[in-house]
């Protein structure tokens, strides 16, 4: 019986769901959440990509250990995302429902292991895209 216990535990550990990673808390980049009445449905994700080409390099310049970066994906933040609850907790449900999650892969000068940062962005009616939150894993 004891001989079966170890393999059974290993199988349970290996087959456990991978989505058990909880997202870290979202840090507000503007010290406050976007105003809800000014949030608009996005007109173009290309505009967000252009905004990222300005915002991300300035963020990386503040960290001298960063080597390079690239945007891996830009997707609508949905309820099944592990980052959704953190976004709701940082601001509110309406802001999270109107936000996009941007996955940025950053390599460091001192290590071979890249890190992922996740930016939260929403489109404002008159001012365009706003990067409002940041979290990592």
C-alpha positions in Angstrom: 0.0 0.0 0.0 2.8 2.4 0.8 4.4 1.7 -2.5 1.3 3.0 -4.3 1.0 6.1 -2.3 4.1 7.9 -3.7 3.2 7.3 -7.4 -0.4 8.3 -6.7 0.8 11.6 -5.1 3.1 12.2 -8.1 0.4 11.6 -10.6 -2.0 14.0 -8.7 0.7 16.7 -8.6 1.5 16.3 -12.3 -2.1 16.3 -13.4 -3.2 19.2 -11.2 -4.5 22.3 -13.2 -1.8 24.7 -14.4 -4.1 27.8 -13.8 -3.5 27.8 -10.1 -1.2 30.8 -10.4 -2.8 33.7 -8.8 -2.0 37.1 -10.3 -0.2 39.5 -8.1 -2.0 42.7 -7.2 -2.3 45.4 -9.8 -0.3 48.6 -9.2 -2.0 51.7 -10.4 0.3 53.8 -12.7 -1.7 57.0 -12.4 -2.4 56.8 -8.7 -6.1 56.5 -9.5 -8.4 54.5 -11.7 -9.7 55.8 -15.1 -12.9 57.8 -15.0 -15.7 55.5 -16.1 -17.7 58.1 -18.0 -14.7 58.8 -20.2 -14.0 55.1 -21.1 -14.8 54.3 -24.7 -15.0 51.2 -26.7 -11.6 50.8 -28.4 -11.4 52.2 -31.9 -8.2 50.5 -32.9 -5.7 48.1 -31.2 -3.1 49.6 -33.6 -3.4 52.8 -31.6 -2.7 50.9 -28.5 0.3 49.3 -30.1 1.6 52.7 -31.0 1.1 53.9 -27.4 3.0 50.9 -26.1 6.0 51.8 -28.4 6.2 55.0 -26.3 5.2 53.9 -22.8 7.2 50.6 -22.5 10.6 52.0 -23.5 10.1 54.8 -20.9 9.2 52.2 -18.3 12.3 50.1 -19.2 14.5 53.1 -19.0 13.7 53.4 -15.3 15.0 49.9 -14.7 18.8 49.7 -15.6 18.7 45.9 -15.4 16.4 45.6 -18.4 18.0 44.5 -21.6 15.1 44.4 -24.1 11.4 43.8 -24.4 8.7 42.8 -26.8 4.9 42.7 -26.7 3.8 39.1 -26.7 0.0 39.6 -26.9 -2.8 42.1 -26.5 -6.2 40.7 -25.5 -9.4 41.8 -24.0 -9.4 41.2 -20.3 -12.0 38.6 -19.7 -13.6 37.0 -16.6 -11.6 33.8 -17.0 -8.3 35.6 -16.9 -6.3 35.2 -13.7 -5.7 39.0 -13.8 -9.4 39.9 -13.9 -10.0 39.7 -10.1 -6.8 41.8 -9.4 -8.0 44.4 -11.9 -11.5 44.5 -10.2 -9.8 44.8 -6.8 -7.5 47.6 -8.0 -10.3 49.7 -9.6 -13.8 48.2 -10.2 -15.7 45.8 -12.3 -16.6 48.3 -15.0 -13.0 49.4 -15.5 -11.9 45.8 -15.7 -14.6 45.0 -18.2 -13.4 47.8 -20.5 -9.7 46.9 -20.2 -7.2 45.1 -22.3 -4.3 43.0 -21.0 -0.9 43.5 -22.7 1.7 40.8 -22.1 5.2 42.2 -22.3 8.3 39.9 -22.2 11.3 41.6 -20.7 14.8 40.2 -20.7 17.3 41.3 -18.0 21.0 41.9 -18.4 22.0 39.8 -15.4 20.0 36.6 -16.1 18.9 34.3 -18.9 15.3 34.1 -17.6 12.9 36.7 -19.0 10.0 38.1 -16.9 6.5 38.9 -18.0 4.9 42.2 -17.1 1.2 42.7 -17.7 -0.1 46.2 -18.5 -3.8 47.0 -18.2 -5.1 49.6 -20.7 -8.4 51.2 -21.5 -9.5 53.6 -24.3 -10.7 57.0 -23.1 -13.2 59.0 -25.1 -11.2 62.1 -26.0 -7.6 61.2 -25.0 -7.0 57.8 -26.5 -5.4 54.8 -24.7 -4.4 55.0 -21.1 -2.1 52.4 -19.5 -3.5 52.3 -16.0 -2.2 49.2 -14.3 0.8 46.9 -14.0 1.3 43.5 -12.6 3.9 40.7 -13.0 4.3 37.0 -12.6 
